[in-house]
């Protein structure tokens, strides 16, 4: 498969134009608030489009479009835990304990 700059630009434009993703992001954030006992800001269309632009400006990241959802969730503001240690982190496995 050949991924040219034109292919990446077309994908960016397609992703950027999918404003319906904002509602999905906000629904997901609202659901996670309860699970993690935190408040999460809602995302605007402008913030979403800015995140698309940022992700696609990074060539290595731009060609990995299957990972966009995770990239957006951590780039968009409103996650209080980004200021501190992530609640999603887990301790490494102790090789002596198996």
N, C-alpha and C positions, 0 to 999 in steps of 0.2 A: 504494500500500500504506500502510495506516495502522498505525503502531506505537504502541500506547497503553502506559501504565505497567503495565496488567494483562497485556498480551502479554509485556512484558519480564519481569515477575515470574514468569509461567508458564514462560518459557524458562529463567530462573534456576533455578527449582525442578527442571525436567527435567535440566538440566546438572548441578546439585548432586547429584542422586540417582544419577547414572551413575558409581558407584564403580568400575566396571570400567575406567574411563579411567585410574585410578591405575596399574594393571598395565601399560597401554600406555605411559604416561609413563615408568615405571621401565624397561621394556624399551628404549625409545628412548634414555633416558639411559645405560643400560648399553652400548648399541651405540656411542654417541658418545664414551664414555670412551676406547675404543681408537683411534678416529679422531683424537682431539685430545690423546691422551697426558695425560689428566687424570683425577682422581677426581671423581665426581659423586654427591652424596648421593641416597638414595632418597626418594621422596615418600610421605607417609602420607595416609590418607583425610582426616584432620582438616586437613592442610595444603592438600590439594586443595580441600576445601570452603571453607576460609578464603580461598583465592585466588578461587574462584567468587564468594564474597560481595564481595570487594574489587573485582573486575572489574565486577560488576553494580551496585555502588554508584556507579560513575562513569557517569553517564547517557550521555555521548557514546560511551564504550567499550561500554557495555551493549548498545546497539543494533547494534553491529558484531560480532555473535556469530560470523560466519565466521572472525574473527581470534583466537578464543579460544586456540587451541593455542599460538600464538607468545606470546601474553600470559602464559599460565600458565608456560611454560618459563622465561621471564625473571623472573617474580615469585617462583617457588618457590626456596627456599634450596638450596645445594649446588653451585652453579656457581662454582668458584674464580675464573674469569676475570671475574666481575662485580665483583671487587675491583680489577681492573686494566683495561687496555685490552682490548677485545673481540678475540678471535682471528678473528672473522667479518668484521671491518672490512677494507675494501680502499681503496687509495689512489685519490683522484679522478683522472679522466682528464686528462692534460695537454693542453690544447687545441692547443698548438703541435706536439705529437707525434702528434696524431690519435688 
